[in-house]
């Protein structure tokens, strides 16, 4: 890649091994490392999202953005409802399966974005008059970073709770 701005975006979206972003924040998979199913399913309040739901939300939007960059991507996210999928099965097995889905959606997005012709980034998406591909690319990086920060905060909050309150 020749575009310095584009390279910077990929350093945040998919940093090379050993790279430490200036803000010190982790990638999504870095934030989820060591989180078990119980912690992932915990909600700070009944009307709030869990780490699990936030991670699947990120995976959905990675899928959705990928579809804009590659219209050949089949319609239909594998979890439902798509935007904030529910997790009725909160077992360790289900968490590991969803971690695989989250990783897979991220990796597919990165591959799709890296293959996208750089000279098309300033085009409007699907001839829309709202956003360009560059704006969508920037948006998904900001979106993911925002929710990764939420996950980091929830991990700290969870760790500070009494054992009885975690159930």
Helices and strands as residue ranges (DSSP letters): H 4-13, H 28-32, H 37-41, H 51-69, H 92-115, G 118-120, G 125-127, H 133-160, G 163-166
